[in-house]
Amino acid sequence: MENNKVFTYRYSAKQNAEVENIRNKYIPKQVSKLDMLKELDRRVQNAGLVQSLVLGIIGCLIFGVGMCFALDVFAGQDFMAVILCILGAAIMIPAYPVYRHIYEKTKAELTPEILRLSGELMKQKN
């Protein structure tokens, strides 16, 4: 007796992984308390970073232009070199204090929520 039915099975791990990735994009995500705690911690750690970097970079660039005037790269007056170097240094110096101020302010704001979430998670483990 001859069986005319042919069974074909095709499996592609790569295709299956791609389908799974697409599927996961559309499944509603549930945010756990641990995820919320990690997000709050990340916000505290990165608070003030952008502002201090902007101050530092702008001050450094102005200071560099002043140094170019001082080394006669640009044909200019010496007073421009002094003014730009002092201005650049004056902008760079408060970069770290600005970072610390924003960090401490954000830390003070988010500490109660972080402590509450961490307390709840610690109670769940016990």
N, C-alpha and C positions, 0 to 999 in steps of 0.2 A: 504494500500500500504506500502510495507516494503522497507526501505532504506538500501541497503547493503553497501553503502560507509561509511567507518569509517574515521573520521577526528581525527588525533592525533597531538597534539601540545606539544612540549617539550621546556621548557624554563629553562635555568639554569643561574642565575645571576653570579655565580662564573665562569662558562665557558665563559659567555659573557664578563666579565671583563678581563679574561685572553686573549681572542681573541683581545679585544680592546688594551691591553698593547702591544701585539705582533705587532699589526697594527701600533701603534704609533711609534714604533722603526724605521719603514721603511718610514714614511712620512717625506719628507724633512722639516727640521725645519727652520723657519725664525727668524733671530736674530733681535729683536727690539732694538731701541735706548736705552730703559730703561735697557734691558739686557746687552747691551754694557757698559752702565754707571755703573751698578752694578759690572760687571767684572773688570772694571778699578779701582773702589773703593776697591774691594777685593784685587787686586794686590798691591795697595798702602798700605793697612793695613797690609798685610802679608810680605811685603818686608823686608828682612834682618832677619826674624825670624829664619830660618833654620841655617844661618851662625852663629848667636849669640848663638843659642842653642848648636850647635856643639862645639863652643869655650868654653862655660860654662860647658858642660858635660865632655869634655876632661880635662879641667883644674881641675874640681872637682875630677875626677878619679885619676889624678896624685897627687893632694893634699891628697886624701885619702890613697894612697899608701905611701906617705911620713909620714902620721900620723901612719900608721901601723908600719913603721920603728921606729918612735918615741916611740911607746908603746911596742916595742920589740915583736910584733906579728911575724915579720920576724926577724930572728937572723941576725943582720947586724950592720953596723956602724952608729953612730949618725950623721955623716956628710951627709949620704944619706938622712936621715930624713929632715935635714935642706934644702938641695938642692932641693929635690922633693917638699917640702911644698912651698918654694919660687917660684919654677918653676910653680907649679899648680896655685898659687895665681896670678902670672904674666900672665898666660893664661886666667884665669877667669875674671880678672879686666877689660880688654878691651871688654868684650862681649857686654855690654850695649852700649858703644860708637860706636861699629861697627854696632849694630842694628840701632841706631839713624842716623848714617851717610848714611847707605843704604836706610833707610826709607825716609830721607830728599831728597836724590838724586832721588829716584824713584818718590817721590811726585812732585819734580820740573819738572821732565820729563813729567809726565802725567797730570799735572794741566791744561795746555791749552786745551787738548782734553776733559777732564772732564768738564771744564767750557763751552766749545763749545756745547757738548752734552746736558748738563743741561740747557743751554740757549735755545736750540732748543726745548727741552721738555717743558720748561716753556712757550714758545711762543705758542706751540700747545694747551696748556690748556686754554689760554686766548682767 
